[in-house]
Amino acid sequence: MPSLVFADAHLHSSPKGLGALRIARKFMERGGWFLALVMLPPWHYGVSISRKDAMEGYRRAIEIFLNECKAAKSTGVKVACLAGFHPAEIDKLIGIGFSPEEVLAIGEKILEIEAGLCKEGVLDGIGEVGRQHYKSMPERFAISTSLMIRAFEYARDNDCLVHLHLENAGSVTVNTVDNLAALVKTPRRRVVFHHASIRVARASTSIGYYATVPGKKELLRRLFTENISSLQRLMIESDYIDDPKRPCVSSCPWEIIENQLSLLNEGIVDEDVLARLNIDNVSKYYGVEPP
């Protein structure tokens, strides 16, 4: 294995796209050693949720996701698996006729199932949960916040990791989340601010949280140029959604490797920093043996 290897700290896969097996193989060919695979909302897997059997649909989606995790692991790449209740699912369910109370009850049940899988060691964490980063209705934000608090409770009690999907409002975002985590007494070291802006990454990592930043070249250039002090808690993600209709949104896993190598060749970053982001921090947060 080459001395410089790469991790993708948050991505998705779907059997309707490349699928986890092909993603993992292609990632390893480019020097990848670790993937944090995160569950997509059910409709990305071709699973519809109806009022008649909503829970059955969600159970099917979780089963598909767990099969994706098994497929990725079969390649030999290290894999962490997280399943949650994405804020977009709240808007989707209300949009097709579920009441806010019904959506909250479904979300709580899904998180309960996923927390049980964490306790059994089947899952490594809960994700994504959090808040909508786009315009939505107040009651939907309330549901999102309630479910984020519940995820924090499970993280505290079941040793789960948590990936947060949030708006990127700098210290305002971080402070509100930190207040909730403190009330629940969830350790900061278990929480990731996913798809974080540099402002959110700086504010969150400076007080003990982890953050994943998108591996887009110009964002990474800014990150390395501004030299964020808490590099020990930063990781790089593609947030790939494996949708053949939208290839490489937001990035492909192998693309974030190419971007880092390009900045290395330009002299913008050195191998020590890349090793810290791709190996040291990943090993500490996810509890995996480094390569």
DOFIBA-532982 format. One record per residue (C-alpha): residue number from 1; residue in one letter; x, y, z. Coordinates in Angstrom, 2 decimals, decimal comma, padded with zeros to 5 digits. Layout:
<site><num>NUM</num><residu>A</residu><u>X</u><v>Y</v><w>Z</w></site>
...
END
This chain:
<site><num>1</num><residu>M</residu><u>000,00</u><v>000,00</v><w>000,00</w></site>
<site><num>2</num><residu>P</residu><u>001,38</u><v>003,46</v><w>-000,86</w></site>
<site><num>3</num><residu>S</residu><u>002,67</u><v>005,63</v><w>001,98</w></site>
<site><num>4</num><residu>L</residu><u>000,00</u><v>008,27</v><w>001,32</w></site>
<site><num>5</num><residu>V</residu><u>-003,52</u><v>006,85</v><w>001,45</w></site>
<site><num>6</num><residu>F</residu><u>-006,90</u><v>008,52</v><w>001,46</w></site>
<site><num>7</num><residu>A</residu><u>-010,22</u><v>008,38</v><w>003,29</w></site>
<site><num>8</num><residu>D</residu><u>-013,70</u><v>009,53</v><w>002,39</w></site>
<site><num>9</num><residu>A</residu><u>-015,28</u><v>010,47</v><w>005,71</w></site>
<site><num>10</num><residu>H</residu><u>-018,88</u><v>010,75</v><w>004,43</w></site>
<site><num>11</num><residu>L</residu><u>-020,43</u><v>009,37</v><w>001,25</w></site>
<site><num>12</num><residu>H</residu><u>-023,48</u><v>007,48</v><w>000,03</w></site>
<site><num>13</num><residu>S</residu><u>-024,05</u><v>004,60</v><w>-002,36</w></site>
<site><num>14</num><residu>S</residu><u>-027,06</u><v>003,09</v><w>-004,08</w></site>
<site><num>15</num><residu>P</residu><u>-027,65</u><v>-000,11</v><w>-006,07</w></site>
<site><num>16</num><residu>K</residu><u>-029,42</u><v>002,17</v><w>-008,56</w></site>
<site><num>17</num><residu>G</residu><u>-026,06</u><v>003,86</v><w>-009,21</w></site>
<site><num>18</num><residu>L</residu><u>-022,56</u><v>002,39</v><w>-009,19</w></site>
<site><num>19</num><residu>G</residu><u>-023,26</u><v>000,65</v><w>-005,91</w></site>
<site><num>20</num><residu>A</residu><u>-020,94</u><v>000,25</v><w>-002,95</w></site>
<site><num>21</num><residu>L</residu><u>-018,93</u><v>-002,64</v><w>-004,42</w></site>
<site><num>22</num><residu>R</residu><u>-017,83</u><v>-000,74</v><w>-007,51</w></site>
<site><num>23</num><residu>I</residu><u>-017,31</u><v>002,47</v><w>-005,56</w></site>
<site><num>24</num><residu>A</residu><u>-015,06</u><v>000,76</v><w>-003,02</w></site>
<site><num>25</num><residu>R</residu><u>-013,02</u><v>-001,02</v><w>-005,69</w></site>
<site><num>26</num><residu>K</residu><u>-012,49</u><v>002,16</v><w>-007,70</w></site>
<site><num>27</num><residu>F</residu><u>-011,63</u><v>004,11</v><w>-004,56</w></site>
<site><num>28</num><residu>M</residu><u>-009,03</u><v>001,54</v><w>-003,51</w></site>
<site><num>29</num><residu>E</residu><u>-007,45</u><v>001,58</v><w>-006,97</w></site>
<site><num>30</num><residu>R</residu><u>-006,79</u><v>005,31</v><w>-006,51</w></site>
<site><num>31</num><residu>G</residu><u>-005,25</u><v>004,89</v><w>-003,05</w></site>
<site><num>32</num><residu>G</residu><u>-008,30</u><v>004,87</v><w>-000,81</w></site>
<site><num>33</num><residu>W</residu><u>-008,27</u><v>002,89</v><w>002,44</w></site>
<site><num>34</num><residu>F</residu><u>-011,40</u><v>004,00</v><w>004,35</w></site>
<site><num>35</num><residu>L</residu><u>-015,03</u><v>004,88</v><w>003,57</w></site>
<site><num>36</num><residu>A</residu><u>-017,75</u><v>006,17</v><w>005,89</w></site>
<site><num>37</num><residu>L</residu><u>-020,90</u><v>004,97</v><w>004,19</w></site>
<site><num>38</num><residu>V</residu><u>-024,07</u><v>006,84</v><w>005,16</w></site>
<site><num>39</num><residu>M</residu><u>-027,64</u><v>005,76</v><w>004,44</w></site>
<site><num>40</num><residu>L</residu><u>-029,69</u><v>007,66</v><w>001,87</w></site>
<site><num>41</num><residu>P</residu><u>-033,41</u><v>008,41</v><w>002,15</w></site>
<site><num>42</num><residu>P</residu><u>-035,48</u><v>005,42</v><w>000,95</w></site>
<site><num>43</num><residu>W</residu><u>-036,48</u><v>006,88</v><w>-002,42</w></site>
<site><num>44</num><residu>H</residu><u>-032,82</u><v>006,83</v><w>-003,53</w></site>
<site><num>45</num><residu>Y</residu><u>-033,03</u><v>003,04</v><w>-003,27</w></site>
<site><num>46</num><residu>G</residu><u>-036,29</u><v>002,84</v><w>-005,20</w></site>
<site><num>47</num><residu>V</residu><u>-038,29</u><v>002,30</v><w>-002,00</w></site>
<site><num>48</num><residu>S</residu><u>-041,54</u><v>004,23</v><w>-001,70</w></site>
<site><num>49</num><residu>I</residu><u>-043,01</u><v>005,13</v><w>001,68</w></site>
<site><num>50</num><residu>S</residu><u>-046,79</u><v>004,93</v><w>001,96</w></site>
<site><num>51</num><residu>R</residu><u>-049,15</u><v>005,74</v><w>004,79</w></site>
<site><num>52</num><residu>K</residu><u>-050,24</u><v>002,10</v><w>004,88</w></site>
<site><num>53</num><residu>D</residu><u>-046,84</u><v>000,55</v><w>005,60</w></site>
<site><num>54</num><residu>A</residu><u>-044,31</u><v>003,32</v><w>006,20</w></site>
<site><num>55</num><residu>M</residu><u>-042,26</u><v>001,29</v><w>008,68</w></site>
<site><num>56</num><residu>E</residu><u>-042,02</u><v>-001,67</v><w>006,32</w></site>
<site><num>57</num><residu>G</residu><u>-040,62</u><v>000,64</v><w>003,65</w></site>
<site><num>58</num><residu>Y</residu><u>-038,04</u><v>002,00</v><w>006,06</w></site>
<site><num>59</num><residu>R</residu><u>-037,05</u><v>-001,49</v><w>007,18</w></site>
<site><num>60</num><residu>R</residu><u>-036,50</u><v>-002,40</v><w>003,54</w></site>
<site><num>61</num><residu>A</residu><u>-034,35</u><v>000,70</v><w>003,03</w></site>
<site><num>62</num><residu>I</residu><u>-032,22</u><v>-000,16</v><w>006,06</w></site>
<site><num>63</num><residu>E</residu><u>-031,80</u><v>-003,71</v><w>004,72</w></site>
<site><num>64</num><residu>I</residu><u>-030,63</u><v>-002,36</v><w>001,35</w></site>
<site><num>65</num><residu>F</residu><u>-028,19</u><v>-000,05</v><w>003,09</w></site>
<site><num>66</num><residu>L</residu><u>-026,74</u><v>-002,84</v><w>005,23</w></site>
<site><num>67</num><residu>N</residu><u>-026,22</u><v>-004,91</v><w>002,08</w></site>
<site><num>68</num><residu>E</residu><u>-024,36</u><v>-001,97</v><w>000,55</w></site>
<site><num>69</num><residu>C</residu><u>-022,13</u><v>-001,87</v><w>003,62</w></site>
<site><num>70</num><residu>K</residu><u>-021,39</u><v>-005,60</v><w>003,33</w></site>
<site><num>71</num><residu>A</residu><u>-020,53</u><v>-005,20</v><w>-000,34</w></site>
<site><num>72</num><residu>A</residu><u>-018,06</u><v>-002,38</v><w>000,38</w></site>
<site><num>73</num><residu>K</residu><u>-016,43</u><v>-004,33</v><w>003,21</w></site>
<site><num>74</num><residu>S</residu><u>-015,98</u><v>-007,38</v><w>000,97</w></site>
<site><num>75</num><residu>T</residu><u>-013,35</u><v>-005,47</v><w>-001,03</w></site>
<site><num>76</num><residu>G</residu><u>-011,03</u><v>-005,14</v><w>001,96</w></site>
<site><num>77</num><residu>V</residu><u>-011,48</u><v>-001,39</v><w>002,35</w></site>
<site><num>78</num><residu>K</residu><u>-012,20</u><v>-000,28</v><w>005,92</w></site>
<site><num>79</num><residu>V</residu><u>-015,83</u><v>000,84</v><w>006,23</w></site>
<site><num>80</num><residu>A</residu><u>-017,91</u><v>002,62</v><w>008,87</w></site>
<site><num>81</num><residu>C</residu><u>-021,69</u><v>002,46</v><w>008,41</w></site>
<site><num>82</num><residu>L</residu><u>-024,17</u><v>005,08</v><w>009,62</w></site>
<site><num>83</num><residu>A</residu><u>-027,95</u><v>005,21</v><w>009,19</w></site>
<site><num>84</num><residu>G</residu><u>-030,23</u><v>008,05</v><w>010,23</w></site>
<site><num>85</num><residu>F</residu><u>-033,33</u><v>010,05</v><w>009,37</w></site>
<site><num>86</num><residu>H</residu><u>-032,37</u><v>012,86</v><w>007,02</w></site>
<site><num>87</num><residu>P</residu><u>-034,12</u><v>016,23</v><w>007,51</w></site>
<site><num>88</num><residu>A</residu><u>-035,25</u><v>016,05</v><w>003,88</w></site>
<site><num>89</num><residu>E</residu><u>-037,31</u><v>012,98</v><w>004,79</w></site>
<site><num>90</num><residu>I</residu><u>-039,40</u><v>015,14</v><w>007,12</w></site>
<site><num>91</num><residu>D</residu><u>-040,31</u><v>017,48</v><w>004,27</w></site>
<site><num>92</num><residu>K</residu><u>-040,91</u><v>014,57</v><w>001,91</w></site>
<site><num>93</num><residu>L</residu><u>-043,27</u><v>012,71</v><w>004,26</w></site>
<site><num>94</num><residu>I</residu><u>-045,28</u><v>015,81</v><w>005,16</w></site>
<site><num>95</num><residu>G</residu><u>-045,45</u><v>016,63</v><w>001,47</w></site>
<site><num>96</num><residu>I</residu><u>-047,14</u><v>013,32</v><w>000,70</w></site>
<site><num>97</num><residu>G</residu><u>-049,73</u><v>013,66</v><w>003,44</w></site>
<site><num>98</num><residu>F</residu><u>-048,24</u><v>012,55</v><w>006,76</w></site>
<site><num>99</num><residu>S</residu><u>-049,01</u><v>014,81</v><w>009,71</w></site>
<site><num>100</num><residu>P</residu><u>-046,15</u><v>016,36</v><w>011,71</w></site>
<site><num>101</num><residu>E</residu><u>-047,04</u><v>014,07</v><w>014,62</w></site>
<site><num>102</num><residu>E</residu><u>-046,87</u><v>011,01</v><w>012,38</w></site>
<site><num>103</num><residu>V</residu><u>-043,53</u><v>012,04</v><w>010,94</w></site>
<site><num>104</num><residu>L</residu><u>-042,06</u><v>012,59</v><w>014,40</w></site>
<site><num>105</num><residu>A</residu><u>-043,30</u><v>009,16</v><w>015,51</w></site>
<site><num>106</num><residu>I</residu><u>-041,81</u><v>007,49</v><w>012,42</w></site>
<site><num>107</num><residu>G</residu><u>-038,48</u><v>009,29</v><w>012,87</w></site>
<site><num>108</num><residu>E</residu><u>-038,30</u><v>008,31</v><w>016,53</w></site>
<site><num>109</num><residu>K</residu><u>-039,00</u><v>004,67</v><w>015,68</w></site>
<site><num>110</num><residu>I</residu><u>-036,36</u><v>004,62</v><w>012,94</w></site>
<site><num>111</num><residu>L</residu><u>-033,77</u><v>006,12</v><w>015,27</w></site>
<site><num>112</num><residu>E</residu><u>-034,69</u><v>003,54</v><w>017,91</w></site>
<site><num>113</num><residu>I</residu><u>-034,07</u><v>000,73</v><w>015,41</w></site>
<site><num>114</num><residu>E</residu><u>-030,79</u><v>002,26</v><w>014,28</w></site>
<site><num>115</num><residu>A</residu><u>-029,61</u><v>002,82</v><w>017,85</w></site>
<site><num>116</num><residu>G</residu><u>-030,29</u><v>-000,86</v><w>018,51</w></site>
<site><num>117</num><residu>L</residu><u>-028,15</u><v>-001,77</v><w>015,51</w></site>
<site><num>118</num><residu>C</residu><u>-025,39</u><v>000,47</v><w>016,90</w></site>
<site><num>119</num><residu>K</residu><u>-025,60</u><v>-001,29</v><w>020,25</w></site>
<site><num>120</num><residu>E</residu><u>-025,30</u><v>-004,65</v><w>018,48</w></site>
<site><num>121</num><residu>G</residu><u>-022,27</u><v>-003,44</v><w>016,50</w></site>
<site><num>122</num><residu>V</residu><u>-024,07</u><v>-003,67</v><w>013,14</w></site>
<site><num>123</num><residu>L</residu><u>-023,93</u><v>000,11</v><w>012,67</w></site>
<site><num>124</num><residu>D</residu><u>-021,20</u><v>002,48</v><w>013,74</w></site>
<site><num>125</num><residu>G</residu><u>-023,39</u><v>005,52</v><w>014,08</w></site>
<site><num>126</num><residu>I</residu><u>-026,49</u><v>007,55</v><w>013,32</w></site>
<site><num>127</num><residu>G</residu><u>-026,52</u><v>009,84</v><w>010,33</w></site>
<site><num>128</num><residu>E</residu><u>-027,66</u><v>011,96</v><w>008,89</w></site>
<site><num>129</num><residu>V</residu><u>-029,80</u><v>013,87</v><w>011,34</w></site>
<site><num>130</num><residu>G</residu><u>-029,97</u><v>017,58</v><w>012,00</w></site>
<site><num>131</num><residu>R</residu><u>-031,71</u><v>020,57</v><w>010,44</w></site>
<site><num>132</num><residu>Q</residu><u>-032,78</u><v>021,62</v><w>006,97</w></site>
<site><num>133</num><residu>H</residu><u>-030,30</u><v>023,99</v><w>005,35</w></site>
<site><num>134</num><residu>Y</residu><u>-032,99</u><v>025,31</v><w>003,00</w></site>
<site><num>135</num><residu>K</residu><u>-036,32</u><v>027,10</v><w>003,44</w></site>
<site><num>136</num><residu>S</residu><u>-038,87</u><v>024,93</v><w>005,25</w></site>
<site><num>137</num><residu>M</residu><u>-041,81</u><v>025,28</v><w>007,64</w></site>
<site><num>138</num><residu>P</residu><u>-041,31</u><v>025,94</v><w>011,38</w></site>
<site><num>139</num><residu>E</residu><u>-042,95</u><v>022,68</v><w>012,46</w></site>
<site><num>140</num><residu>R</residu><u>-040,52</u><v>020,78</v><w>010,26</w></site>
<site><num>141</num><residu>F</residu><u>-037,55</u><v>022,44</v><w>011,95</w></site>
<site><num>142</num><residu>A</residu><u>-039,10</u><v>021,48</v><w>015,29</w></site>
<site><num>143</num><residu>I</residu><u>-039,31</u><v>017,82</v><w>014,22</w></site>
<site><num>144</num><residu>S</residu><u>-035,72</u><v>017,93</v><w>012,98</w></site>
<site><num>145</num><residu>T</residu><u>-034,50</u><v>019,35</v><w>016,27</w></site>
<site><num>146</num><residu>S</residu><u>-036,43</u><v>016,79</v><w>018,31</w></site>
<site><num>147</num><residu>L</residu><u>-034,90</u><v>013,95</v><w>016,31</w></site>
<site><num>148</num><residu>M</residu><u>-031,41</u><v>015,42</v><w>016,58</w></site>
<site><num>149</num><residu>I</residu><u>-031,80</u><v>015,50</v><w>020,36</w></site>
<site><num>150</num><residu>R</residu><u>-032,99</u><v>011,89</v><w>020,34</w></site>
<site><num>151</num><residu>A</residu><u>-029,94</u><v>010,92</v><w>018,25</w></site>
<site><num>152</num><residu>F</residu><u>-027,71</u><v>012,63</v><w>020,82</w></site>
<site><num>153</num><residu>E</residu><u>-029,35</u><v>010,57</v><w>023,55</w></site>
<site><num>154</num><residu>Y</residu><u>-028,66</u><v>007,36</v><w>021,66</w></site>
<site><num>155</num><residu>A</residu><u>-025,09</u><v>008,44</v><w>020,98</w></site>
<site><num>156</num><residu>R</residu><u>-024,61</u><v>009,02</v><w>024,69</w></site>
<site><num>157</num><residu>D</residu><u>-026,15</u><v>005,70</v><w>025,74</w></site>
<site><num>158</num><residu>N</residu><u>-025,08</u><v>003,33</v><w>022,94</w></site>
<site><num>159</num><residu>D</residu><u>-021,65</u><v>004,64</v><w>022,00</w></site>
<site><num>160</num><residu>C</residu><u>-022,95</u><v>005,75</v><w>018,58</w></site>
<site><num>161</num><residu>L</residu><u>-021,28</u><v>008,29</v><w>016,35</w></site>
<site><num>162</num><residu>V</residu><u>-023,51</u><v>011,04</v><w>014,92</w></site>
<site><num>163</num><residu>H</residu><u>-023,28</u><v>012,87</v><w>011,58</w></site>
<site><num>164</num><residu>L</residu><u>-025,12</u><v>016,19</v><w>011,51</w></site>
<site><num>165</num><residu>H</residu><u>-026,72</u><v>017,77</v><w>008,46</w></site>
<site><num>166</num><residu>L</residu><u>-027,04</u><v>021,49</v><w>009,21</w></site>
<site><num>167</num><residu>E</residu><u>-027,09</u><v>024,99</v><w>007,86</w></site>
<site><num>168</num><residu>N</residu><u>-023,64</u><v>026,57</v><w>007,55</w></site>
<site><num>169</num><residu>A</residu><u>-023,97</u><v>029,65</v><w>009,76</w></site>
<site><num>170</num><residu>G</residu><u>-020,56</u><v>029,57</v><w>011,41</w></site>
<site><num>171</num><residu>S</residu><u>-020,45</u><v>029,87</v><w>015,19</w></site>
<site><num>172</num><residu>V</residu><u>-024,24</u><v>030,37</v><w>015,31</w></site>
<site><num>173</num><residu>T</residu><u>-024,75</u><v>026,85</v><w>013,98</w></site>
<site><num>174</num><residu>V</residu><u>-022,11</u><v>025,40</v><w>016,28</w></site>
<site><num>175</num><residu>N</residu><u>-023,34</u><v>027,17</v><w>019,41</w></site>
<site><num>176</num><residu>T</residu><u>-026,95</u><v>026,01</v><w>019,05</w></site>
<site><num>177</num><residu>V</residu><u>-025,86</u><v>022,41</v><w>018,50</w></site>
<site><num>178</num><residu>D</residu><u>-023,38</u><v>022,56</v><w>021,34</w></site>
<site><num>179</num><residu>N</residu><u>-026,07</u><v>023,78</v><w>023,74</w></site>
<site><num>180</num><residu>L</residu><u>-028,28</u><v>020,83</v><w>022,81</w></site>
<site><num>181</num><residu>A</residu><u>-025,44</u><v>018,32</v><w>023,10</w></site>
<site><num>182</num><residu>A</residu><u>-024,49</u><v>019,76</v><w>026,49</w></site>
<site><num>183</num><residu>L</residu><u>-028,05</u><v>019,41</v><w>027,80</w></site>
<site><num>184</num><residu>V</residu><u>-028,11</u><v>015,77</v><w>026,70</w></site>
<site><num>185</num><residu>K</residu><u>-024,51</u><v>015,25</v><w>027,86</w></site>
<site><num>186</num><residu>T</residu><u>-023,36</u><v>013,78</v><w>024,57</w></site>
<site><num>187</num><residu>P</residu><u>-019,56</u><v>013,75</v><w>024,25</w></site>
<site><num>188</num><residu>R</residu><u>-018,38</u><v>016,19</v><w>021,61</w></site>
<site><num>189</num><residu>R</residu><u>-015,88</u><v>013,65</v><w>020,28</w></site>
<site><num>190</num><residu>R</residu><u>-018,74</u><v>011,49</v><w>018,92</w></site>
<site><num>191</num><residu>V</residu><u>-020,27</u><v>014,25</v><w>016,78</w></site>
<site><num>192</num><residu>V</residu><u>-019,37</u><v>015,28</v><w>013,24</w></site>
<site><num>193</num><residu>F</residu><u>-020,45</u><v>018,51</v><w>011,57</w></site>
<site><num>194</num><residu>H</residu><u>-020,90</u><v>017,04</v><w>008,10</w></site>
<site><num>195</num><residu>H</residu><u>-020,44</u><v>019,03</v><w>004,87</w></site>
<site><num>196</num><residu>A</residu><u>-019,06</u><v>021,88</v><w>006,97</w></site>
<site><num>197</num><residu>S</residu><u>-018,00</u><v>025,24</v><w>005,64</w></site>
<site><num>198</num><residu>I</residu><u>-014,61</u><v>026,49</v><w>006,77</w></site>
<site><num>199</num><residu>R</residu><u>-016,37</u><v>028,76</v><w>009,28</w></site>
<site><num>200</num><residu>V</residu><u>-018,31</u><v>025,87</v><w>010,80</w></site>
<site><num>201</num><residu>A</residu><u>-015,28</u><v>023,59</v><w>010,69</w></site>
<site><num>202</num><residu>R</residu><u>-013,17</u><v>026,16</v><w>012,53</w></site>
<site><num>203</num><residu>A</residu><u>-015,81</u><v>026,87</v><w>015,17</w></site>
<site><num>204</num><residu>S</residu><u>-016,69</u><v>023,21</v><w>015,80</w></site>
<site><num>205</num><residu>T</residu><u>-013,23</u><v>021,66</v><w>015,85</w></site>
<site><num>206</num><residu>S</residu><u>-011,88</u><v>024,41</v><w>018,11</w></site>
<site><num>207</num><residu>I</residu><u>-014,16</u><v>023,22</v><w>020,94</w></site>
<site><num>208</num><residu>G</residu><u>-013,72</u><v>019,48</v><w>020,49</w></site>
<site><num>209</num><residu>Y</residu><u>-016,10</u><v>018,39</v><w>017,73</w></site>
<site><num>210</num><residu>Y</residu><u>-015,07</u><v>016,74</v><w>014,48</w></site>
<site><num>211</num><residu>A</residu><u>-015,97</u><v>018,14</v><w>011,07</w></site>
<site><num>212</num><residu>T</residu><u>-015,93</u><v>016,85</v><w>007,51</w></site>
<site><num>213</num><residu>V</residu><u>-015,27</u><v>019,34</v><w>004,74</w></site>
<site><num>214</num><residu>P</residu><u>-016,14</u><v>018,73</v><w>001,08</w></site>
<site><num>215</num><residu>G</residu><u>-013,11</u><v>017,73</v><w>-000,97</w></site>
<site><num>216</num><residu>K</residu><u>-013,61</u><v>020,33</v><w>-003,68</w></site>
<site><num>217</num><residu>K</residu><u>-010,30</u><v>021,68</v><w>-004,89</w></site>
<site><num>218</num><residu>E</residu><u>-010,83</u><v>025,38</v><w>-004,28</w></site>
<site><num>219</num><residu>L</residu><u>-012,37</u><v>024,79</v><w>-000,86</w></site>
<site><num>220</num><residu>L</residu><u>-009,40</u><v>022,63</v><w>000,10</w></site>
<site><num>221</num><residu>R</residu><u>-007,04</u><v>025,30</v><w>-001,24</w></site>
<site><num>222</num><residu>R</residu><u>-008,68</u><v>027,83</v><w>001,09</w></site>
<site><num>223</num><residu>L</residu><u>-008,57</u><v>025,37</v><w>003,97</w></site>
<site><num>224</num><residu>F</residu><u>-004,86</u><v>024,69</v><w>003,56</w></site>
<site><num>225</num><residu>T</residu><u>-004,03</u><v>028,35</v><w>002,92</w></site>
<site><num>226</num><residu>E</residu><u>-005,95</u><v>029,60</v><w>005,97</w></site>
<site><num>227</num><residu>N</residu><u>-004,32</u><v>026,87</v><w>008,08</w></site>
<site><num>228</num><residu>I</residu><u>-007,12</u><v>026,03</v><w>010,49</w></site>
<site><num>229</num><residu>S</residu><u>-005,52</u><v>025,39</v><w>013,87</w></site>
<site><num>230</num><residu>S</residu><u>-007,59</u><v>022,32</v><w>014,81</w></site>
<site><num>231</num><residu>L</residu><u>-006,47</u><v>020,10</v><w>011,95</w></site>
<site><num>232</num><residu>Q</residu><u>-006,48</u><v>017,17</v><w>014,37</w></site>
<site><num>233</num><residu>R</residu><u>-010,28</u><v>016,96</v><w>014,16</w></site>
<site><num>234</num><residu>L</residu><u>-010,86</u><v>017,65</v><w>010,46</w></site>
<site><num>235</num><residu>M</residu><u>-011,60</u><v>015,04</v><w>007,81</w></site>
<site><num>236</num><residu>I</residu><u>-012,39</u><v>015,21</v><w>004,08</w></site>
<site><num>237</num><residu>E</residu><u>-015,58</u><v>013,94</v><w>002,47</w></site>
<site><num>238</num><residu>S</residu><u>-017,01</u><v>013,60</v><w>-001,02</w></site>
<site><num>239</num><residu>D</residu><u>-020,70</u><v>013,48</v><w>000,05</w></site>
<site><num>240</num><residu>Y</residu><u>-021,17</u><v>011,43</v><w>-003,12</w></site>
<site><num>241</num><residu>I</residu><u>-024,83</u><v>010,43</v><w>-003,58</w></site>
<site><num>242</num><residu>D</residu><u>-024,32</u><v>007,82</v><w>-006,33</w></site>
<site><num>243</num><residu>D</residu><u>-027,09</u><v>009,15</v><w>-008,54</w></site>
<site><num>244</num><residu>P</residu><u>-026,46</u><v>008,37</v><w>-012,23</w></site>
<site><num>245</num><residu>K</residu><u>-028,61</u><v>011,38</v><w>-013,17</w></site>
<site><num>246</num><residu>R</residu><u>-026,26</u><v>013,67</v><w>-011,20</w></site>
<site><num>247</num><residu>P</residu><u>-022,77</u><v>012,17</v><w>-011,45</w></site>
<site><num>248</num><residu>C</residu><u>-020,16</u><v>013,39</v><w>-008,96</w></site>
<site><num>249</num><residu>V</residu><u>-022,60</u><v>015,44</v><w>-006,87</w></site>
<site><num>250</num><residu>S</residu><u>-021,19</u><v>016,83</v><w>-004,69</w></site>
<site><num>251</num><residu>S</residu><u>-017,94</u><v>015,04</v><w>-005,64</w></site>
<site><num>252</num><residu>C</residu><u>-016,86</u><v>011,54</v><w>-006,55</w></site>
<site><num>253</num><residu>P</residu><u>-014,73</u><v>009,75</v><w>-003,94</w></site>
<site><num>254</num><residu>W</residu><u>-011,80</u><v>009,40</v><w>-006,37</w></site>
<site><num>255</num><residu>E</residu><u>-012,16</u><v>013,05</v><w>-007,33</w></site>
<site><num>256</num><residu>I</residu><u>-011,34</u><v>014,20</v><w>-003,79</w></site>
<site><num>257</num><residu>I</residu><u>-008,16</u><v>012,12</v><w>-003,98</w></site>
<site><num>258</num><residu>E</residu><u>-007,20</u><v>013,80</v><w>-007,26</w></site>
<site><num>259</num><residu>N</residu><u>-007,84</u><v>017,23</v><w>-005,76</w></site>
<site><num>260</num><residu>Q</residu><u>-005,61</u><v>016,56</v><w>-002,77</w></site>
<site><num>261</num><residu>L</residu><u>-002,81</u><v>015,18</v><w>-004,95</w></site>
<site><num>262</num><residu>S</residu><u>-003,08</u><v>018,20</v><w>-007,23</w></site>
<site><num>263</num><residu>L</residu><u>-002,69</u><v>020,60</v><w>-004,29</w></site>
<site><num>264</num><residu>L</residu><u>000,19</u><v>018,50</v><w>-003,00</w></site>
<site><num>265</num><residu>N</residu><u>001,94</u><v>018,82</v><w>-006,37</w></site>
<site><num>266</num><residu>E</residu><u>001,32</u><v>022,58</v><w>-006,33</w></site>
<site><num>267</num><residu>G</residu><u>002,99</u><v>022,84</v><w>-002,92</w></site>
<site><num>268</num><residu>I</residu><u>-000,19</u><v>024,11</v><w>-001,25</w></site>
<site><num>269</num><residu>V</residu><u>-000,20</u><v>021,22</v><w>001,25</w></site>
<site><num>270</num><residu>D</residu><u>002,35</u><v>018,68</v><w>002,42</w></site>
<site><num>271</num><residu>E</residu><u>002,13</u><v>014,95</v><w>003,01</w></site>
<site><num>272</num><residu>D</residu><u>002,11</u><v>015,32</v><w>006,80</w></site>
<site><num>273</num><residu>V</residu><u>-001,09</u><v>017,37</v><w>006,72</w></site>
<site><num>274</num><residu>L</residu><u>-002,76</u><v>014,99</v><w>004,28</w></site>
<site><num>275</num><residu>A</residu><u>-001,79</u><v>012,03</v><w>006,44</w></site>
<site><num>276</num><residu>R</residu><u>-003,28</u><v>013,74</v><w>009,49</w></site>
<site><num>277</num><residu>L</residu><u>-006,59</u><v>014,40</v><w>007,70</w></site>
<site><num>278</num><residu>N</residu><u>-006,84</u><v>011,04</v><w>005,95</w></site>
<site><num>279</num><residu>I</residu><u>-005,32</u><v>008,65</v><w>008,49</w></site>
<site><num>280</num><residu>D</residu><u>-004,80</u><v>010,03</v><w>012,01</w></site>
<site><num>281</num><residu>N</residu><u>-008,11</u><v>011,85</v><w>012,39</w></site>
<site><num>282</num><residu>V</residu><u>-010,12</u><v>009,12</v><w>010,69</w></site>
<site><num>283</num><residu>S</residu><u>-008,58</u><v>006,43</v><w>012,88</w></site>
<site><num>284</num><residu>K</residu><u>-009,33</u><v>008,41</v><w>016,05</w></site>
<site><num>285</num><residu>Y</residu><u>-012,91</u><v>009,35</v><w>015,21</w></site>
<site><num>286</num><residu>Y</residu><u>-014,05</u><v>006,07</v><w>013,69</w></site>
<site><num>287</num><residu>G</residu><u>-011,99</u><v>003,82</v><w>015,94</w></site>
<site><num>288</num><residu>V</residu><u>-010,35</u><v>001,91</v><w>013,09</w></site>
<site><num>289</num><residu>E</residu><u>-006,79</u><v>000,66</v><w>012,85</w></site>
<site><num>290</num><residu>P</residu><u>-004,72</u><v>002,85</v><w>010,53</w></site>
<site><num>291</num><residu>P</residu><u>-003,36</u><v>001,25</v><w>007,35</w></site>
END
